């Protein structure tokens, strides 16, 4: 049986997870996002480290124009735009 995590333990686990996100698989990223959603923990700037469509951490910056940063996912090819 799985152990139940409290909110503080979940926050610590999420913080530890995002320290080396480049080596993580898409399924692991999806699980951590679900853990954050379950405990109502905001990811804030951490959500920009992975693709919101396929959960891949392979992102490439296309450019910055008019205070908007364009990032392309190397896995699915989708483009995300973020305010700078």
Secondary structure by P-SEA (a helix, b strand, c coil): cbbbbcaaaaaaaaaaaacccccccaaaaaaaaaaaaaaccccccccccccccccccccccccccccbbbbbbcccbbbbbbcc
